[in-house]
Each structure stands twice: as C-alpha cells, then as structure tokens.
Amino acid sequence: MPVVSIRFSDHPLYERLKKTARRQRVSISTLAERLIDEGLRMDAHPLIEFRDYSTGRYPALVGGPQVVHVIDAMVGGDVPTGQRRTRAAELMNLSLAQVDAALAYYADYTDEIDADIAERLRQAEEMEAAWRRQRELLAT
C-alpha cells in the first residue's frame, strides 16, 4: 500500500478533516482517502455526486436518482438496445444527458454498480421470501 504524506497549507482545513473524521468515527486517513477518491470521480464525471443513504454512500446524478437505479432501468429487460437510453430517460423523468452521465460512470465502475445491482436483487428476494412465509402463516 503506497503511503502519501500531505501537508495542509490551511490549518482550518485540517481541523475540519479531523473533526469530520471524529464525528464519522473513522480515521483521518480513511476519510481523506474516501474524499479524494470521490473528488477524483466527480472531477471525471461532473454530473455525479455522492450521497449518504441508510444503506451506505452511493454515486447519484446531481439532483437525481442513484446511478444504480438508472443503470438497472437500462440493463436487460425487453426494451430493444437502441431504445434503452430513451426509455430510461422517459421512465425516470431524466434528460438524455443525465442518462448518458450515469452510463459513462457505469462504464468506468461497472463492477461496483453490477455488485450493487446484484445485492439489491438478493435483498429483494429475501424480503419477498419473508413476505411469502408471513402470508402462509396467515393462511393456516
């Protein structure tokens, strides 16, 4: 693992980093690494931001849905490949530029988004199985 030493020319910036790390209960290095990674991703993908959700921190379109939701609406299904961008834009009330921004992010981070889609599907299947068990108990 490479080690990088950073000198802060702005003492209040370091204090804010330290305070935020303490509040989030992570090390300064962990927080700095996350912020640098997200900053570099947002620099490469200007229409993407990162937001905290109850299930974690995820990339999302600025002012829009999570990238995973846009991609999930486009990948697979019975919509012909050539119409998927337009259909996703219509269904999610997004511009084609927003859909393309999500697609560009997905192209760079395919494994992460695919893993998130798979995990969401797994969770949905677990919730449906629990719901079915509850219905069976009520039927007896």
Summary of the structure (lengths in Angstrom):
residues: 140
radius of gyration: 19.8
end to end distance: 58.1
largest distance: 69.8
contacts: 322
relative contact order: 0.08
helix: 67%
strand: 9%
